[in-house]
Amino acid sequence: MDLQSITNLMLSADYKERMKAEYYHVQNRRENLEAVLKLWDSGKLPFVPDCPRSIYDLQLRTMKDYMAILEARAKMENIVL
């Protein structure tokens, strides 16, 4: 989902739509971080990171955990992500 569509969901009065936006936003950021880490692993990263790789790995793991929590909550609340 593109950022404009996510933004529109964020502005909804319906909390279910806002929750979908939150999930899709984290999903997009996770995918972008995974792409950066793939470049890093292949030696093709176009910049030198200031943080150690372990910080990025922790961030990615946390994003995945958060998405799993949102998925569980969505299932309990009958929200289709």
PyMOL Python script that loads the backbone (N, CA, C, O; Angstrom):
from pymol import cmd

cmd.read_pdbstr("""\
ATOM      1  N   MET A   1       0.856  -1.175   0.000  1.00  0.00           N
ATOM      2  CA  MET A   1       0.000   0.000   0.000  1.00  0.00           C
ATOM      3  C   MET A   1       0.901   1.237   0.000  1.00  0.00           C
ATOM      4  O   MET A   1       1.900   1.287   0.718  1.00  0.00           O
ATOM      5  N   ASP A   2       0.543   2.218  -0.800  1.00  0.00           N
ATOM      6  CA  ASP A   2       1.375   3.417  -0.881  1.00  0.00           C
ATOM      7  C   ASP A   2       1.105   4.355   0.297  1.00  0.00           C
ATOM      8  O   ASP A   2       0.089   4.249   0.985  1.00  0.00           O
ATOM      9  N   LEU A   3       2.039   5.263   0.500  1.00  0.00           N
ATOM     10  CA  LEU A   3       1.985   6.153   1.660  1.00  0.00           C
ATOM     11  C   LEU A   3       0.731   7.034   1.661  1.00  0.00           C
ATOM     12  O   LEU A   3       0.175   7.308   2.724  1.00  0.00           O
ATOM     13  N   GLN A   4       0.286   7.475   0.494  1.00  0.00           N
ATOM     14  CA  GLN A   4      -0.920   8.321   0.431  1.00  0.00           C
ATOM     15  C   GLN A   4      -2.150   7.550   0.901  1.00  0.00           C
ATOM     16  O   GLN A   4      -2.980   8.082   1.638  1.00  0.00           O
ATOM     17  N   SER A   5      -2.261   6.304   0.474  1.00  0.00           N
ATOM     18  CA  SER A   5      -3.391   5.468   0.902  1.00  0.00           C
ATOM     19  C   SER A   5      -3.344   5.216   2.401  1.00  0.00           C
ATOM     20  O   SER A   5      -4.374   5.229   3.075  1.00  0.00           O
ATOM     21  N   ILE A   6      -2.138   4.986   2.920  1.00  0.00           N
ATOM     22  CA  ILE A   6      -1.969   4.777   4.359  1.00  0.00           C
ATOM     23  C   ILE A   6      -2.381   6.033   5.118  1.00  0.00           C
ATOM     24  O   ILE A   6      -3.064   5.954   6.139  1.00  0.00           O
ATOM     25  N   THR A   7      -1.962   7.187   4.617  1.00  0.00           N
ATOM     26  CA  THR A   7      -2.308   8.458   5.257  1.00  0.00           C
ATOM     27  C   THR A   7      -3.817   8.651   5.292  1.00  0.00           C
ATOM     28  O   THR A   7      -4.361   9.106   6.299  1.00  0.00           O
ATOM     29  N   ASN A   8      -4.492   8.312   4.209  1.00  0.00           N
ATOM     30  CA  ASN A   8      -5.953   8.436   4.179  1.00  0.00           C
ATOM     31  C   ASN A   8      -6.598   7.555   5.246  1.00  0.00           C
ATOM     32  O   ASN A   8      -7.550   7.973   5.904  1.00  0.00           O
ATOM     33  N   LEU A   9      -6.081   6.330   5.419  1.00  0.00           N
ATOM     34  CA  LEU A   9      -6.606   5.447   6.460  1.00  0.00           C
ATOM     35  C   LEU A   9      -6.338   6.020   7.848  1.00  0.00           C
ATOM     36  O   LEU A   9      -7.172   5.898   8.745  1.00  0.00           O
ATOM     37  N   MET A  10      -5.176   6.645   8.023  1.00  0.00           N
ATOM     38  CA  MET A  10      -4.818   7.225   9.326  1.00  0.00           C
ATOM     39  C   MET A  10      -5.802   8.310   9.750  1.00  0.00           C
ATOM     40  O   MET A  10      -6.024   8.526  10.941  1.00  0.00           O
ATOM     41  N   LEU A  11      -6.375   8.975   8.789  1.00  0.00           N
ATOM     42  CA  LEU A  11      -7.275  10.089   9.073  1.00  0.00           C
ATOM     43  C   LEU A  11      -8.728   9.655   9.255  1.00  0.00           C
ATOM     44  O   LEU A  11      -9.600  10.486   9.508  1.00  0.00           O
ATOM     45  N   SER A  12      -8.982   8.370   9.127  1.00  0.00           N
ATOM     46  CA  SER A  12     -10.338   7.852   9.246  1.00  0.00           C
ATOM     47  C   SER A  12     -10.870   8.003  10.672  1.00  0.00           C
ATOM     48  O   SER A  12     -10.108   7.969  11.638  1.00  0.00           O
ATOM     49  N   ALA A  13     -12.176   8.168  10.785  1.00  0.00           N
ATOM     50  CA  ALA A  13     -12.822   8.200  12.101  1.00  0.00           C
ATOM     51  C   ALA A  13     -12.972   6.786  12.666  1.00  0.00           C
ATOM     52  O   ALA A  13     -13.199   6.614  13.863  1.00  0.00           O
ATOM     53  N   ASP A  14     -12.848   5.786  11.811  1.00  0.00           N
ATOM     54  CA  ASP A  14     -13.005   4.381  12.198  1.00  0.00           C
ATOM     55  C   ASP A  14     -11.676   3.825  12.719  1.00  0.00           C
ATOM     56  O   ASP A  14     -10.677   3.809  11.999  1.00  0.00           O
ATOM     57  N   TYR A  15     -11.673   3.373  13.966  1.00  0.00           N
ATOM     58  CA  TYR A  15     -10.427   2.880  14.562  1.00  0.00           C
ATOM     59  C   TYR A  15      -9.885   1.665  13.815  1.00  0.00           C
ATOM     60  O   TYR A  15      -8.677   1.429  13.814  1.00  0.00           O
ATOM     61  N   LYS A  16     -10.766   0.894  13.182  1.00  0.00           N
ATOM     62  CA  LYS A  16     -10.302  -0.273  12.427  1.00  0.00           C
ATOM     63  C   LYS A  16      -9.478   0.166  11.222  1.00  0.00           C
ATOM     64  O   LYS A  16      -8.469  -0.456  10.891  1.00  0.00           O
ATOM     65  N   GLU A  17      -9.907   1.219  10.580  1.00  0.00           N
ATOM     66  CA  GLU A  17      -9.154   1.753   9.438  1.00  0.00           C
ATOM     67  C   GLU A  17      -7.814   2.321   9.907  1.00  0.00           C
ATOM     68  O   GLU A  17      -6.795   2.154   9.237  1.00  0.00           O
ATOM     69  N   ARG A  18      -7.819   2.986  11.051  1.00  0.00           N
ATOM     70  CA  ARG A  18      -6.560   3.532  11.590  1.00  0.00           C
ATOM     71  C   ARG A  18      -5.604   2.408  11.977  1.00  0.00           C
ATOM     72  O   ARG A  18      -4.391   2.537  11.816  1.00  0.00           O
ATOM     73  N   MET A  19      -6.149   1.314  12.482  1.00  0.00           N
ATOM     74  CA  MET A  19      -5.297   0.178  12.827  1.00  0.00           C
ATOM     75  C   MET A  19      -4.688  -0.440  11.570  1.00  0.00           C
ATOM     76  O   MET A  19      -3.518  -0.824  11.571  1.00  0.00           O
ATOM     77  N   LYS A  20      -5.470  -0.537  10.510  1.00  0.00           N
ATOM     78  CA  LYS A  20      -4.939  -1.027   9.237  1.00  0.00           C
ATOM     79  C   LYS A  20      -3.801  -0.124   8.773  1.00  0.00           C
ATOM     80  O   LYS A  20      -2.767  -0.608   8.313  1.00  0.00           O
ATOM     81  N   ALA A  21      -3.991   1.175   8.893  1.00  0.00           N
ATOM     82  CA  ALA A  21      -2.951   2.128   8.493  1.00  0.00           C
ATOM     83  C   ALA A  21      -1.681   1.899   9.290  1.00  0.00           C
ATOM     84  O   ALA A  21      -0.581   1.905   8.737  1.00  0.00           O
ATOM     85  N   GLU A  22      -1.833   1.701  10.575  1.00  0.00           N
ATOM     86  CA  GLU A  22      -0.676   1.464  11.442  1.00  0.00           C
ATOM     87  C   GLU A  22       0.071   0.208  10.993  1.00  0.00           C
ATOM     88  O   GLU A  22       1.299   0.207  10.903  1.00  0.00           O
ATOM     89  N   TYR A  23      -0.669  -0.846  10.716  1.00  0.00           N
ATOM     90  CA  TYR A  23      -0.068  -2.103  10.271  1.00  0.00           C
ATOM     91  C   TYR A  23       0.659  -1.916   8.935  1.00  0.00           C
ATOM     92  O   TYR A  23       1.813  -2.321   8.791  1.00  0.00           O
ATOM     93  N   TYR A  24      -0.015  -1.305   7.965  1.00  0.00           N
ATOM     94  CA  TYR A  24       0.585  -1.121   6.641  1.00  0.00           C
ATOM     95  C   TYR A  24       1.809  -0.212   6.697  1.00  0.00           C
ATOM     96  O   TYR A  24       2.772  -0.410   5.957  1.00  0.00           O
ATOM     97  N   HIS A  25       1.765   0.780   7.573  1.00  0.00           N
ATOM     98  CA  HIS A  25       2.897   1.695   7.728  1.00  0.00           C
ATOM     99  C   HIS A  25       4.125   0.936   8.245  1.00  0.00           C
ATOM    100  O   HIS A  25       5.224   1.086   7.710  1.00  0.00           O
ATOM    101  N   VAL A  26       3.934   0.135   9.272  1.00  0.00           N
ATOM    102  CA  VAL A  26       5.045  -0.659   9.810  1.00  0.00           C
ATOM    103  C   VAL A  26       5.519  -1.664   8.765  1.00  0.00           C
ATOM    104  O   VAL A  26       6.717  -1.909   8.628  1.00  0.00           O
ATOM    105  N   GLN A  27       4.573  -2.242   8.031  1.00  0.00           N
ATOM    106  CA  GLN A  27       4.935  -3.204   6.992  1.00  0.00           C
ATOM    107  C   GLN A  27       5.828  -2.556   5.929  1.00  0.00           C
ATOM    108  O   GLN A  27       6.837  -3.134   5.527  1.00  0.00           O
ATOM    109  N   ASN A  28       5.458  -1.367   5.482  1.00  0.00           N
ATOM    110  CA  ASN A  28       6.274  -0.655   4.488  1.00  0.00           C
ATOM    111  C   ASN A  28       7.660  -0.339   5.031  1.00  0.00           C
ATOM    112  O   ASN A  28       8.657  -0.528   4.335  1.00  0.00           O
ATOM    113  N   ARG A  29       7.728   0.132   6.245  1.00  0.00           N
ATOM    114  CA  ARG A  29       9.020   0.467   6.850  1.00  0.00           C
ATOM    115  C   ARG A  29       9.877  -0.783   7.043  1.00  0.00           C
ATOM    116  O   ARG A  29      11.092  -0.748   6.850  1.00  0.00           O
ATOM    117  N   ARG A  30       9.230  -1.888   7.425  1.00  0.00           N
ATOM    118  CA  ARG A  30       9.960  -3.147   7.577  1.00  0.00           C
ATOM    119  C   ARG A  30      10.544  -3.595   6.239  1.00  0.00           C
ATOM    120  O   ARG A  30      11.704  -4.004   6.169  1.00  0.00           O
ATOM    121  N   GLU A  31       9.745  -3.518   5.185  1.00  0.00           N
ATOM    122  CA  GLU A  31      10.216  -3.908   3.858  1.00  0.00           C
ATOM    123  C   GLU A  31      11.381  -3.027   3.414  1.00  0.00           C
ATOM    124  O   GLU A  31      12.344  -3.519   2.826  1.00  0.00           O
ATOM    125  N   ASN A  32      11.294  -1.733   3.694  1.00  0.00           N
ATOM    126  CA  ASN A  32      12.389  -0.824   3.336  1.00  0.00           C
ATOM    127  C   ASN A  32      13.657  -1.147   4.115  1.00  0.00           C
ATOM    128  O   ASN A  32      14.751  -1.135   3.552  1.00  0.00           O
ATOM    129  N   LEU A  33      13.519  -1.433   5.394  1.00  0.00           N
ATOM    130  CA  LEU A  33      14.683  -1.786   6.205  1.00  0.00           C
ATOM    131  C   LEU A  33      15.289  -3.098   5.721  1.00  0.00           C
ATOM    132  O   LEU A  33      16.512  -3.227   5.659  1.00  0.00           O
ATOM    133  N   GLU A  34      14.455  -4.067   5.378  1.00  0.00           N
ATOM    134  CA  GLU A  34      14.959  -5.337   4.850  1.00  0.00           C
ATOM    135  C   GLU A  34      15.745  -5.121   3.559  1.00  0.00           C
ATOM    136  O   GLU A  34      16.762  -5.777   3.333  1.00  0.00           O
ATOM    137  N   ALA A  35      15.280  -4.211   2.718  1.00  0.00           N
ATOM    138  CA  ALA A  35      15.986  -3.907   1.471  1.00  0.00           C
ATOM    139  C   ALA A  35      17.353  -3.289   1.758  1.00  0.00           C
ATOM    140  O   ALA A  35      18.338  -3.621   1.099  1.00  0.00           O
ATOM    141  N   VAL A  36      17.411  -2.394   2.737  1.00  0.00           N
ATOM    142  CA  VAL A  36      18.687  -1.776   3.124  1.00  0.00           C
ATOM    143  C   VAL A  36      19.644  -2.838   3.654  1.00  0.00           C
ATOM    144  O   VAL A  36      20.826  -2.841   3.309  1.00  0.00           O
ATOM    145  N   LEU A  37      19.140  -3.732   4.486  1.00  0.00           N
ATOM    146  CA  LEU A  37      20.002  -4.768   5.059  1.00  0.00           C
ATOM    147  C   LEU A  37      20.500  -5.737   3.992  1.00  0.00           C
ATOM    148  O   LEU A  37      21.616  -6.248   4.083  1.00  0.00           O
ATOM    149  N   LYS A  38      19.678  -5.986   2.990  1.00  0.00           N
ATOM    150  CA  LYS A  38      20.111  -6.836   1.872  1.00  0.00           C
ATOM    151  C   LYS A  38      21.264  -6.169   1.121  1.00  0.00           C
ATOM    152  O   LYS A  38      22.242  -6.826   0.764  1.00  0.00           O
ATOM    153  N   LEU A  39      21.144  -4.861   0.884  1.00  0.00           N
ATOM    154  CA  LEU A  39      22.241  -4.125   0.247  1.00  0.00           C
ATOM    155  C   LEU A  39      23.487  -4.159   1.120  1.00  0.00           C
ATOM    156  O   LEU A  39      24.598  -4.334   0.618  1.00  0.00           O
ATOM    157  N   TRP A  40      23.305  -3.993   2.405  1.00  0.00           N
ATOM    158  CA  TRP A  40      24.422  -4.024   3.355  1.00  0.00           C
ATOM    159  C   TRP A  40      25.138  -5.372   3.260  1.00  0.00           C
ATOM    160  O   TRP A  40      26.365  -5.432   3.176  1.00  0.00           O
ATOM    161  N   ASP A  41      24.351  -6.454   3.274  1.00  0.00           N
ATOM    162  CA  ASP A  41      24.922  -7.797   3.229  1.00  0.00           C
ATOM    163  C   ASP A  41      25.667  -8.070   1.927  1.00  0.00           C
ATOM    164  O   ASP A  41      26.638  -8.828   1.908  1.00  0.00           O
ATOM    165  N   SER A  42      25.214  -7.456   0.847  1.00  0.00           N
ATOM    166  CA  SER A  42      25.855  -7.674  -0.454  1.00  0.00           C
ATOM    167  C   SER A  42      27.001  -6.704  -0.713  1.00  0.00           C
ATOM    168  O   SER A  42      27.647  -6.767  -1.758  1.00  0.00           O
ATOM    169  N   GLY A  43      27.255  -5.798   0.248  1.00  0.00           N
ATOM    170  CA  GLY A  43      28.332  -4.827   0.083  1.00  0.00           C
ATOM    171  C   GLY A  43      27.996  -3.696  -0.868  1.00  0.00           C
ATOM    172  O   GLY A  43      28.896  -3.016  -1.361  1.00  0.00           O
ATOM    173  N   LYS A  44      26.714  -3.483  -1.136  1.00  0.00           N
ATOM    174  CA  LYS A  44      26.279  -2.470  -2.100  1.00  0.00           C
ATOM    175  C   LYS A  44      25.568  -1.285  -1.455  1.00  0.00           C
ATOM    176  O   LYS A  44      24.946  -0.481  -2.148  1.00  0.00           O
ATOM    177  N   LEU A  45      25.656  -1.177  -0.146  1.00  0.00           N
ATOM    178  CA  LEU A  45      25.006  -0.071   0.551  1.00  0.00           C
ATOM    179  C   LEU A  45      25.706   1.236   0.171  1.00  0.00           C
ATOM    180  O   LEU A  45      26.925   1.334   0.311  1.00  0.00           O
ATOM    181  N   PRO A  46      24.959   2.247  -0.311  1.00  0.00           N
ATOM    182  CA  PRO A  46      25.583   3.471  -0.815  1.00  0.00           C
ATOM    183  C   PRO A  46      25.997   4.473   0.270  1.00  0.00           C
ATOM    184  O   PRO A  46      26.312   5.621  -0.041  1.00  0.00           O
ATOM    185  N   PHE A  47      25.998   4.052   1.525  1.00  0.00           N
ATOM    186  CA  PHE A  47      26.428   4.928   2.611  1.00  0.00           C
ATOM    187  C   PHE A  47      27.011   4.063   3.718  1.00  0.00           C
ATOM    188  O   PHE A  47      26.845   2.844   3.728  1.00  0.00           O
ATOM    189  N   VAL A  48      27.695   4.716   4.647  1.00  0.00           N
ATOM    190  CA  VAL A  48      28.257   4.007   5.796  1.00  0.00           C
ATOM    191  C   VAL A  48      27.350   4.283   6.997  1.00  0.00           C
ATOM    192  O   VAL A  48      27.244   5.429   7.434  1.00  0.00           O
ATOM    193  N   PRO A  49      26.700   3.262   7.533  1.00  0.00           N
ATOM    194  CA  PRO A  49      25.800   3.462   8.673  1.00  0.00           C
ATOM    195  C   PRO A  49      26.552   3.939   9.914  1.00  0.00           C
ATOM    196  O   PRO A  49      27.699   3.555  10.140  1.00  0.00           O
ATOM    197  N   ASP A  50      25.904   4.765  10.704  1.00  0.00           N
ATOM    198  CA  ASP A  50      26.483   5.240  11.963  1.00  0.00           C
ATOM    199  C   ASP A  50      26.303   4.226  13.085  1.00  0.00           C
ATOM    200  O   ASP A  50      27.097   4.181  14.025  1.00  0.00           O
ATOM    201  N   CYS A  51      25.251   3.410  12.982  1.00  0.00           N
ATOM    202  CA  CYS A  51      24.947   2.428  14.030  1.00  0.00           C
ATOM    203  C   CYS A  51      25.481   1.056  13.635  1.00  0.00           C
ATOM    204  O   CYS A  51      25.629   0.757  12.450  1.00  0.00           O
ATOM    205  N   PRO A  52      25.767   0.232  14.626  1.00  0.00           N
ATOM    206  CA  PRO A  52      26.190  -1.130  14.312  1.00  0.00           C
ATOM    207  C   PRO A  52      25.029  -1.936  13.728  1.00  0.00           C
ATOM    208  O   PRO A  52      23.862  -1.618  13.960  1.00  0.00           O
ATOM    209  N   ARG A  53      25.359  -2.967  12.981  1.00  0.00           N
ATOM    210  CA  ARG A  53      24.343  -3.813  12.344  1.00  0.00           C
ATOM    211  C   ARG A  53      23.372  -4.376  13.385  1.00  0.00           C
ATOM    212  O   ARG A  53      22.186  -4.538  13.101  1.00  0.00           O
ATOM    213  N   SER A  54      23.860  -4.667  14.564  1.00  0.00           N
ATOM    214  CA  SER A  54      23.014  -5.264  15.602  1.00  0.00           C
ATOM    215  C   SER A  54      21.820  -4.371  15.956  1.00  0.00           C
ATOM    216  O   SER A  54      20.753  -4.879  16.303  1.00  0.00           O
ATOM    217  N   ILE A  55      21.986  -3.075  15.873  1.00  0.00           N
ATOM    218  CA  ILE A  55      20.874  -2.148  16.142  1.00  0.00           C
ATOM    219  C   ILE A  55      19.799  -2.288  15.066  1.00  0.00           C
ATOM    220  O   ILE A  55      18.606  -2.311  15.369  1.00  0.00           O
ATOM    221  N   TYR A  56      20.228  -2.382  13.811  1.00  0.00           N
ATOM    222  CA  TYR A  56      19.277  -2.546  12.712  1.00  0.00           C
ATOM    223  C   TYR A  56      18.569  -3.897  12.807  1.00  0.00           C
ATOM    224  O   TYR A  56      17.374  -3.999  12.528  1.00  0.00           O
ATOM    225  N   ASP A  57      19.311  -4.931  13.201  1.00  0.00           N
ATOM    226  CA  ASP A  57      18.703  -6.247  13.385  1.00  0.00           C
ATOM    227  C   ASP A  57      17.657  -6.208  14.498  1.00  0.00           C
ATOM    228  O   ASP A  57      16.587  -6.802  14.368  1.00  0.00           O
ATOM    229  N   LEU A  58      17.964  -5.513  15.584  1.00  0.00           N
ATOM    230  CA  LEU A  58      17.017  -5.368  16.692  1.00  0.00           C
ATOM    231  C   LEU A  58      15.776  -4.602  16.237  1.00  0.00           C
ATOM    232  O   LEU A  58      14.654  -4.965  16.591  1.00  0.00           O
ATOM    233  N   GLN A  59      15.978  -3.554  15.460  1.00  0.00           N
ATOM    234  CA  GLN A  59      14.853  -2.773  14.940  1.00  0.00           C
ATOM    235  C   GLN A  59      13.959  -3.651  14.066  1.00  0.00           C
ATOM    236  O   GLN A  59      12.735  -3.610  14.191  1.00  0.00           O
ATOM    237  N   LEU A  60      14.564  -4.439  13.188  1.00  0.00           N
ATOM    238  CA  LEU A  60      13.793  -5.308  12.305  1.00  0.00           C
ATOM    239  C   LEU A  60      13.018  -6.353  13.106  1.00  0.00           C
ATOM    240  O   LEU A  60      11.843  -6.600  12.836  1.00  0.00           O
ATOM    241  N   ARG A  61      13.664  -6.952  14.070  1.00  0.00           N
ATOM    242  CA  ARG A  61      13.007  -7.957  14.909  1.00  0.00           C
ATOM    243  C   ARG A  61      11.819  -7.336  15.660  1.00  0.00           C
ATOM    244  O   ARG A  61      10.757  -7.949  15.775  1.00  0.00           O
ATOM    245  N   THR A  62      12.012  -6.127  16.164  1.00  0.00           N
ATOM    246  CA  THR A  62      10.946  -5.439  16.889  1.00  0.00           C
ATOM    247  C   THR A  62       9.778  -5.109  15.966  1.00  0.00           C
ATOM    248  O   THR A  62       8.619  -5.237  16.362  1.00  0.00           O
ATOM    249  N   MET A  63      10.072  -4.688  14.748  1.00  0.00           N
ATOM    250  CA  MET A  63       9.010  -4.415  13.781  1.00  0.00           C
ATOM    251  C   MET A  63       8.199  -5.682  13.507  1.00  0.00           C
ATOM    252  O   MET A  63       6.969  -5.641  13.457  1.00  0.00           O
ATOM    253  N   LYS A  64       8.891  -6.797  13.331  1.00  0.00           N
ATOM    254  CA  LYS A  64       8.195  -8.064  13.073  1.00  0.00           C
ATOM    255  C   LYS A  64       7.339  -8.464  14.269  1.00  0.00           C
ATOM    256  O   LYS A  64       6.207  -8.917  14.104  1.00  0.00           O
ATOM    257  N   ASP A  65       7.878  -8.295  15.468  1.00  0.00           N
ATOM    258  CA  ASP A  65       7.108  -8.611  16.679  1.00  0.00           C
ATOM    259  C   ASP A  65       5.866  -7.726  16.773  1.00  0.00           C
ATOM    260  O   ASP A  65       4.780  -8.208  17.094  1.00  0.00           O
ATOM    261  N   TYR A  66       6.027  -6.436  16.495  1.00  0.00           N
ATOM    262  CA  TYR A  66       4.900  -5.507  16.566  1.00  0.00           C
ATOM    263  C   TYR A  66       3.832  -5.870  15.536  1.00  0.00           C
ATOM    264  O   TYR A  66       2.637  -5.815  15.825  1.00  0.00           O
ATOM    265  N   MET A  67       4.271  -6.240  14.338  1.00  0.00           N
ATOM    266  CA  MET A  67       3.313  -6.653  13.314  1.00  0.00           C
ATOM    267  C   MET A  67       2.546  -7.897  13.763  1.00  0.00           C
ATOM    268  O   MET A  67       1.344  -8.007  13.523  1.00  0.00           O
ATOM    269  N   ALA A  68       3.234  -8.826  14.407  1.00  0.00           N
ATOM    270  CA  ALA A  68       2.573 -10.040  14.901  1.00  0.00           C
ATOM    271  C   ALA A  68       1.522  -9.692  15.957  1.00  0.00           C
ATOM    272  O   ALA A  68       0.450 -10.296  15.993  1.00  0.00           O
ATOM    273  N   ILE A  69       1.829  -8.725  16.807  1.00  0.00           N
ATOM    274  CA  ILE A  69       0.861  -8.276  17.814  1.00  0.00           C
ATOM    275  C   ILE A  69      -0.356  -7.648  17.133  1.00  0.00           C
ATOM    276  O   ILE A  69      -1.493  -7.935  17.506  1.00  0.00           O
ATOM    277  N   LEU A  70      -0.120  -6.801  16.148  1.00  0.00           N
ATOM    278  CA  LEU A  70      -1.234  -6.179  15.425  1.00  0.00           C
ATOM    279  C   LEU A  70      -2.067  -7.235  14.703  1.00  0.00           C
ATOM    280  O   LEU A  70      -3.292  -7.130  14.659  1.00  0.00           O
ATOM    281  N   GLU A  71      -1.413  -8.251  14.136  1.00  0.00           N
ATOM    282  CA  GLU A  71      -2.133  -9.328  13.456  1.00  0.00           C
ATOM    283  C   GLU A  71      -3.016 -10.096  14.440  1.00  0.00           C
ATOM    284  O   GLU A  71      -4.160 -10.423  14.125  1.00  0.00           O
ATOM    285  N   ALA A  72      -2.488 -10.383  15.628  1.00  0.00           N
ATOM    286  CA  ALA A  72      -3.271 -11.092  16.645  1.00  0.00           C
ATOM    287  C   ALA A  72      -4.468 -10.255  17.078  1.00  0.00           C
ATOM    288  O   ALA A  72      -5.584 -10.761  17.197  1.00  0.00           O
ATOM    289  N   ARG A  73      -4.224  -8.986  17.309  1.00  0.00           N
ATOM    290  CA  ARG A  73      -5.315  -8.095  17.719  1.00  0.00           C
ATOM    291  C   ARG A  73      -6.368  -7.988  16.618  1.00  0.00           C
ATOM    292  O   ARG A  73      -7.568  -8.010  16.892  1.00  0.00           O
ATOM    293  N   ALA A  74      -5.909  -7.872  15.372  1.00  0.00           N
ATOM    294  CA  ALA A  74      -6.844  -7.771  14.248  1.00  0.00           C
ATOM    295  C   ALA A  74      -7.731  -9.010  14.169  1.00  0.00           C
ATOM    296  O   ALA A  74      -8.932  -8.912  13.916  1.00  0.00           O
ATOM    297  N   LYS A  75      -7.133 -10.165  14.386  1.00  0.00           N
ATOM    298  CA  LYS A  75      -7.925 -11.398  14.350  1.00  0.00           C
ATOM    299  C   LYS A  75      -8.989 -11.389  15.447  1.00  0.00           C
ATOM    300  O   LYS A  75     -10.139 -11.755  15.205  1.00  0.00           O
ATOM    301  N   MET A  76      -8.606 -10.974  16.644  1.00  0.00           N
ATOM    302  CA  MET A  76      -9.551 -10.929  17.768  1.00  0.00           C
ATOM    303  C   MET A  76     -10.666  -9.919  17.541  1.00  0.00           C
ATOM    304  O   MET A  76     -11.792 -10.113  17.998  1.00  0.00           O
ATOM    305  N   GLU A  77     -10.346  -8.839  16.834  1.00  0.00           N
ATOM    306  CA  GLU A  77     -11.318  -7.764  16.614  1.00  0.00           C
ATOM    307  C   GLU A  77     -11.989  -7.847  15.244  1.00  0.00           C
ATOM    308  O   GLU A  77     -12.695  -6.927  14.830  1.00  0.00           O
ATOM    309  N   ASN A  78     -11.759  -8.963  14.544  1.00  0.00           N
ATOM    310  CA  ASN A  78     -12.354  -9.175  13.213  1.00  0.00           C
ATOM    311  C   ASN A  78     -12.017  -8.058  12.231  1.00  0.00           C
ATOM    312  O   ASN A  78     -12.882  -7.559  11.511  1.00  0.00           O
ATOM    313  N   ILE A  79     -10.745  -7.679  12.218  1.00  0.00           N
ATOM    314  CA  ILE A  79     -10.254  -6.670  11.281  1.00  0.00           C
ATOM    315  C   ILE A  79      -9.443  -7.394  10.215  1.00  0.00           C
ATOM    316  O   ILE A  79      -8.500  -8.120  10.530  1.00  0.00           O
ATOM    317  N   VAL A  80      -9.808  -7.199   8.966  1.00  0.00           N
ATOM    318  CA  VAL A  80      -9.088  -7.827   7.861  1.00  0.00           C
ATOM    319  C   VAL A  80      -7.952  -6.904   7.441  1.00  0.00           C
ATOM    320  O   VAL A  80      -8.181  -5.786   6.977  1.00  0.00           O
ATOM    321  N   LEU A  81      -6.726  -7.387   7.609  1.00  0.00           N
ATOM    322  CA  LEU A  81      -5.559  -6.575   7.240  1.00  0.00           C
ATOM    323  C   LEU A  81      -5.180  -6.816   5.784  1.00  0.00           C
ATOM    324  O   LEU A  81      -4.223  -6.223   5.288  1.00  0.00           O
TER     325      LEU A  81
END
""", "prot")
cmd.dss("prot")
cmd.show_as("cartoon", "prot")
cmd.util.cbc("prot")
cmd.orient("prot")
